[in-house]
């Protein structure tokens, strides 16, 4: 579901369509282990072990991290699969 934005200049109006307007945010908590978060990101998001490990550290130290960007229809099942595993995850519109 692309987001349409109109950019107005003195000369013309331009319609900009953003193809991947959503981001999948994973939230830090005090319950889930690094290993569980890493395993989840590998299995659900298709990350390599190294990518998943880096994401887990960022989530831990920053409180949250956008582990993926894309279309709503592709990210929604991944978000649901992550939350089904007891890990906090949300979808947010990508800020420009």
C-alpha positions as CSV (number, residue, x, y, z in Angstrom):
1,X,0.0,0.0,0.0
2,X,2.2,2.9,-1.3
3,X,1.9,6.2,0.4
4,X,1.3,9.2,-1.9
5,X,2.7,12.6,-1.1
6,X,2.4,15.8,-3.1
7,X,5.4,18.0,-3.1
8,X,4.6,21.6,-4.2
9,X,7.2,23.8,-5.7
10,X,6.9,27.3,-7.3
11,X,7.0,25.6,-10.7
12,X,5.1,22.4,-10.5
13,X,3.4,19.7,-8.3
14,X,5.0,16.3,-8.2
15,X,3.4,13.2,-6.9
16,X,5.9,11.0,-5.0
17,X,5.0,7.3,-4.4
18,X,6.9,5.6,-1.6
19,X,7.1,1.8,-2.3
20,X,8.1,0.7,1.1
21,X,6.5,3.0,3.6
22,X,6.4,0.7,6.7
23,X,9.0,-0.5,9.1
24,X,8.8,-3.5,11.5
25,X,9.9,-2.4,14.9
26,X,11.0,-4.9,17.6
27,X,11.0,-3.6,21.2
28,X,13.3,-4.4,24.1
29,X,11.9,-6.2,27.2
30,X,13.3,-7.8,30.3
31,X,11.8,-11.2,29.5
32,X,13.2,-12.5,26.2
33,X,16.8,-13.7,25.8
34,X,19.2,-12.6,23.1
35,X,19.2,-16.1,21.8
36,X,15.4,-16.2,21.4
37,X,15.3,-12.8,19.7
38,X,18.1,-13.8,17.4
39,X,16.4,-17.1,16.5
40,X,13.2,-15.3,15.8
41,X,14.8,-12.8,13.5
42,X,16.5,-15.5,11.6
43,X,13.4,-17.7,11.2
44,X,10.7,-15.0,10.8
45,X,12.6,-12.2,9.0
46,X,15.2,-14.2,7.1
47,X,18.1,-12.4,8.7
48,X,21.5,-14.1,8.8
49,X,22.7,-15.0,12.3
50,X,25.1,-12.0,12.2
51,X,22.4,-9.6,11.2
52,X,20.0,-10.9,13.8
53,X,22.7,-10.6,16.5
54,X,23.4,-7.0,15.6
55,X,19.7,-6.2,15.6
56,X,19.3,-7.8,19.1
57,X,22.1,-5.7,20.5
58,X,20.7,-2.5,19.0
59,X,17.2,-3.4,20.4
60,X,18.8,-4.0,23.8
61,X,20.7,-0.8,24.0
62,X,18.3,1.6,22.2
63,X,15.0,0.1,23.3
64,X,13.7,-0.6,19.9
65,X,14.9,-1.1,16.3
66,X,13.5,-1.2,12.8
67,X,14.5,-4.7,11.8
68,X,12.8,-4.5,8.3
69,X,11.2,-2.1,5.9
70,X,8.7,-2.9,3.3
71,X,5.1,-3.1,2.3
72,X,2.4,-3.6,4.9
73,X,1.1,-6.8,3.4
74,X,4.6,-8.4,3.6
75,X,5.5,-7.1,7.1
76,X,2.1,-7.7,8.9
77,X,2.5,-11.6,8.9
78,X,6.1,-11.2,10.2
79,X,5.0,-8.8,12.9
80,X,2.3,-11.2,14.0
81,X,4.7,-14.1,14.0
82,X,7.1,-12.2,16.2
83,X,4.4,-11.2,18.7
84,X,3.1,-14.8,18.7
85,X,6.6,-15.7,20.1
86,X,6.1,-13.3,23.0
87,X,8.4,-10.5,21.6
88,X,7.0,-7.0,21.3
89,X,6.8,-5.8,17.7
90,X,4.8,-3.1,15.8
91,X,4.4,-1.7,12.3
92,X,5.0,2.0,11.9
93,X,4.8,4.3,8.9
94,X,8.3,5.2,7.7
95,X,9.0,8.8,8.5
96,X,10.4,10.9,5.7
